[in-house]
Amino acid sequence: MPGAILVTGAAGFAGGHLLELLSRDATRAANRDEIVAWHRPEGAPPRWTTSSPGVRWDAVDLLDRRAVEDAVARLRPRAVYHCAGAAHVGRAWDSTEATFAINVRGTHHLLDGLERAGVDARVLIPSSAMVYAPADEPQTERHPLRPSSPYGVSKLAQEMLGMRAHGPVSVMIARAFNHMGPRQDPDFAASGFARRIADIEKGRWQPEISVGNLEARRDLTDVRDTVRAYRLILERGQPGRPYNVCSGRAITIRHLLDLLVARARVPVTVRVDPARLRPNDTPLLVGDPGRLRDELGWRPEISLERTLDDLLEYWREETEKGKVKTEK
């Protein structure tokens, strides 16, 4: 049955790509769902939203319990993708209070609003691989839960809130491993490398990239494949049953950087900066996607090479437009 689909955090990285996917689905469908995108009151819908027709934007502060309750009661969504929240592991160490506020209290306000309104909705909570204990092997959904960072603790708390949701609300859990692609914040490794290369090509930066630990291995998935998994898990997943969203293979950050540097239009030197080394950097983070593959039929479709091509081209376009603020 058609009805409202709500995307919180729709102006963010994963939320924005999910919004585009849902908008394309709605355009092709005979009975179009209303798609409502929430963004922060102090912000505005980003400029790329013109590529997502049929979307209605609404400014809602997830930390304002009454505002969330009123907005949910008016909309009564049949599906909710809760993409809002703090998403950076490193930043959470310096902004623990803010991370817990938006990730935990904001999630509580949303679920409580749905329950109070008696809304019959399926809700997706995008959790994280950071809820798992560190391991030297691919992690399945049965792996012990022992987050080692404030960010991981906040994501596990989100899951626990979802597990205790009452009434007609059904909560699905997606444990996403690393994902990347166009429009990602340059504070994340792949996007930061790509932006720096675009700066160097434009003559805005010396032909050198300073890096930290390049030996860490990460399971990397294109964000567009990740949001396809989110849609599938919400529509067909079993409530309360977590699903890893990952490729099942890990590469070193060194190999990732080598692939990007090979795509540069000018020579680029890589320099290891000891100040950028993090003693708590997890050596290996790789997941087992078997449950998502076998139960729901999901597989990644976008190659790493295409992801890097698209990511680098995005930053080249941003640099050409003069949108990139080069560091001093």
Secondary structure, 3 states (H helix, E strand, C coil): CCCEEEEECCCCHHHHHHHHHHHHHHHHCCCCCEEEEEECCCCCCCHHHHHCCCEEEEECCCCCHHHHHHHHHHHCCCEEEECCCCCCHHHHHHCHHHHHHHHHHHHHHHHHHHHHHCCCCEEEEEEEHHHECCCCCCECCCCCECCCCHHHHHHHHHHHHHHCCCCCCEEEEEEECEEECCCCCCCCHHHHHHHHHHHHHCCCCCCEEEECCCCCEEEEEEHHHHHHHHHHHHHHCCCCCEEEECCCCEEEHHHHHHHHHHCCCCCCEEEECHHHCCCCCCCEECECCHHHHHHHCCCCCCCHHHHHHHHHHHHHHHHHCCCCCCCC
